[in-house]
Amino acid sequence: MPAPHYGQPRYRAIAEELRRRVESGALPPGSLLPTESALTAEFHAARGTVRQAIAALREEGLVATEHGRGTYVTSRQHEHWLDEGFETETQQRRVAADPELAALFAVEVGTTLMEQQSLARTNGAVRTVVRTYRLLPAER
């Protein structure tokens, strides 16, 4: 991580680095941010400092936090992406858990999961595809 500017709070330097990753596409819409533990190790910072950085990004609308899911990049469209013809599309559907998903969720094969697929396009060409899965409340 680059050294923070003189007099700049540490959390702002961390937020700026994470913002750069989001805006560059390294963290595309729908992707999860690394865990707080991973970020504290990466930036050699206290958990409270990392939480402040994430809170700053949340206030900007770049990320959202869901209990039990984590913090993920929102599909907010950035002005420079709009100039490039950037658009997103999100779809949800129910799917049956295959053996790999069943093992990850510790459920039986065939258990119904919700799949969310987010596509990001620039000028009609697909840039990223992010798929997330979650258990339905009745399935837990």
C-alpha positions in Angstrom: 0.0 0.0 0.0 1.3 3.5 -0.8 2.3 5.6 2.2 -0.5 7.9 3.3 -0.1 11.6 2.6 1.4 13.7 5.4 -1.4 14.5 7.9 -3.9 12.3 6.2 -5.7 9.9 8.5 -4.7 6.2 7.9 -8.3 5.1 7.3 -8.5 7.6 4.4 -5.4 6.2 2.7 -6.9 2.7 3.0 -10.2 3.9 1.7 -8.4 5.5 -1.3 -6.6 2.3 -2.1 -9.8 0.3 -2.0 -11.6 2.9 -4.1 -8.8 2.7 -6.7 -9.4 -1.1 -6.8 -13.1 -0.6 -7.3 -12.7 2.0 -10.0 -10.1 0.1 -11.9 -12.3 -3.0 -12.0 -10.0 -5.1 -9.8 -13.0 -5.3 -7.5 -16.0 -5.5 -9.9 -19.6 -4.8 -8.9 -21.0 -7.6 -6.8 -17.6 -8.8 -5.6 -16.9 -9.2 -1.9 -14.2 -7.0 -0.3 -11.6 -9.0 1.6 -12.6 -9.7 5.2 -11.7 -7.2 7.9 -9.1 -9.6 9.1 -7.5 -9.9 5.7 -7.5 -6.1 5.3 -6.0 -5.5 8.8 -3.1 -7.9 7.8 -2.7 -6.4 4.3 -2.6 -2.8 5.5 -1.0 -3.4 8.9 -3.8 -1.5 10.5 -6.1 -1.9 13.5 -9.6 -3.3 12.9 -11.2 0.0 13.9 -9.1 1.8 11.2 -10.2 -0.7 8.5 -13.9 -0.3 9.7 -13.6 3.5 9.3 -12.2 3.0 5.8 -15.1 0.7 4.8 -17.6 3.1 6.4 -16.2 6.0 4.3 -16.7 3.8 1.1 -20.2 2.9 2.3 -21.1 6.6 2.7 -20.0 7.2 -0.9 -22.2 4.3 -2.1 -19.3 2.3 -3.4 -19.9 -0.6 -1.1 -22.7 -2.1 1.0 -22.6 -4.4 3.9 -25.0 -7.2 4.5 -25.2 -9.2 7.8 -24.0 -12.7 7.2 -22.7 -11.9 3.7 -20.0 -9.3 4.1 -19.1 -6.1 2.3 -19.5 -6.1 -1.4 -19.0 -3.6 -4.2 -22.3 -2.0 -5.3 -23.2 -1.7 -9.0 -23.1 2.1 -8.8 -22.1 3.4 -12.1 -19.1 5.8 -12.1 -19.2 8.9 -14.3 -16.1 7.9 -16.3 -17.7 4.4 -16.9 -20.8 6.1 -18.2 -18.7 8.0 -20.8 -17.4 4.6 -21.9 -20.9 3.1 -22.3 -20.8 1.2 -19.0 -24.0 -0.6 -17.9 -24.9 -3.3 -15.4 -27.6 -6.0 -15.4 -28.5 -8.2 -12.4 -30.7 -11.3 -12.5 -31.8 -13.7 -9.8 -33.1 -17.2 -10.1 -33.5 -20.3 -7.9 -31.1 -23.2 -8.6 -30.6 -26.6 -7.2 -27.3 -27.0 -5.4 -24.8 -29.2 -7.3 -22.3 -31.3 -5.2 -19.8 -28.5 -4.9 -22.3 -25.9 -3.7 -24.0 -28.4 -1.4 -20.6 -29.1 0.2 -19.9 -25.4 0.6 -23.3 -24.7 2.2 -23.3 -28.0 4.1 -26.7 -28.9 2.6 -28.0 -31.8 0.5 -27.4 -31.9 -3.2 -30.6 -30.4 -4.8 -31.3 -28.0 -2.0 -32.7 -24.8 -3.5 -30.4 -21.8 -3.5 -30.8 -18.3 -4.8 -28.3 -17.4 -7.5 -27.6 -13.7 -8.3 -25.7 -12.9 -11.5 -24.4 -9.4 -12.2 -23.0 -8.6 -15.6 -21.1 -5.4 -16.3 -20.7 -4.3 -19.9 -18.8 -1.6 -21.7 -20.2 -0.6 -25.1 -22.1 -3.9 -25.2 -19.1 -6.1 -24.4 -19.2 -8.1 -21.2 -16.4 -6.9 -18.7 -17.3 -9.0 -15.7 -19.7 -11.7 -14.6 -20.2 -12.1 -10.8 -22.4 -15.0 -9.5 -23.3 -15.2 -5.8 -25.3 -17.9 -4.1 -27.3 -17.8 -0.8 -29.6 -20.1 1.1 -33.2 -19.3 1.1 -34.6 -18.5 4.6 -36.8 -21.6 4.6 -33.8 -23.8 3.6 -31.6 -23.0 6.7 
